[in-house]
Amino acid sequence: MKIRLVEHGQFTIINSIKTTLTAPESGFYWIDATVEDLEELQSLFHLHDLAVEDCLSEEEQRPKIELYDGHYFIVINSIRFDDEEFFLRSLNMFLGRHFIITLTKQKINEMRSLKPILLEEEVDTPDRFLYHIVDLVIDNYFSVGDRFEIKLEKLEEDILMHTKKSHLNEIIGLRSEILWLKKVLVPQRDLVATLHKRDLKLIQDQLQKYFGDIYENAVKITEAFDTYRDLMSNLREAYQSSLASRANEIMRVFTALTTIFMPLTFITGVYGMNFTNLPGKNLPGGEYIIFGGMFALGFGMLWFFRKKEWL
């Protein structure tokens, strides 16, 4: 557990947790805790049992805000994309009048990006701390969305150029990831809407207006991933169309080859019969004449098919 006194964005390390029970003369306390610290923090700050239970649960927590006496419990999900699937990491926060407790089971990149922002903005209240961390988390969805869009464009290009069976599995996998992610985006948008619109005593009225910008971004993200879901359906149709087109192309070649060899097969069948007076059969070099005629007929038909753009 790391305890910091934050005054105008500057940090002072605090060694005793009991110091944080009373409000500082200026600034607020940021307690960066782990799951093992919850029991001690619950007894000191009277954290609600249900909120602590959510933090300890192994199940994935949906974004939400719960209002309790003296503090709010907030869950928001950070996102990561590794070109194959999405990963969500829950950031649990307890917001009080003079403190904020952050708790994560895994490292979240936004927490590292937050510190210079706190210094630059000279943050000295826990609600402004909350505003900046929520803003960073939501903005990261745009970066992930851009990377995912590039992934879709590359996949579409690969499908159109070189269709493979593995592309279908990739499309199905990415679409299932989008549908799973949609279950998080809507409650996360609603969470930001609550921070923006609801009357919250622990968040300044003026600051709540700024949450409106974050809410607009959350709405844009939800709509963007709706679009990606539709694009996945289009990719599947493109994959099926490409397969059909490829099958048609192969059938065109096979049909052309069959058509070319039909007269050649007829000629060889006729000259393979036990007749004596077949044209050119008894002439000197007759076999060369017949073979030459067959080749001329075959290449002539091939030229005709290409001229008609049937091949």
HELIX and SHEET records of a PDB file:
HELIX    1   1 ILE A   17  LEU A   21  5                                   5    
HELIX    2   2 VAL A   35  ASP A   37  5                                   3    
HELIX    3   3 LEU A   38  PHE A   45  1                                   8    
HELIX    4   4 ASP A   49  LEU A   56  1                                   8    
HELIX    5   5 ASN A  109  GLU A  120  1                                  12    
HELIX    6   6 PRO A  126  MET A  161  1                                  36    
HELIX    7   7 LYS A  165  LYS A  197  1                                  33    
HELIX    8   8 ASP A  205  TYR A  271  1                                  67    
HELIX    9   9 GLY A  286  LYS A  307  1                                  22    
SHEET    1   A 7 GLN A  10  ILE A  13  0                                        
SHEET    2   A 7 LYS A   2  GLU A   7 -1                                        
SHEET    3   A 7 PHE A  28  ALA A  33 -1                                        
SHEET    4   A 7 PHE A  99  LEU A 103  1                                        
SHEET    5   A 7 PHE A  86  LEU A  95 -1                                        
SHEET    6   A 7 HIS A  71  PHE A  81 -1                                        
SHEET    7   A 7 LYS A  64  TYR A  68 -1                                        
END                                                                             
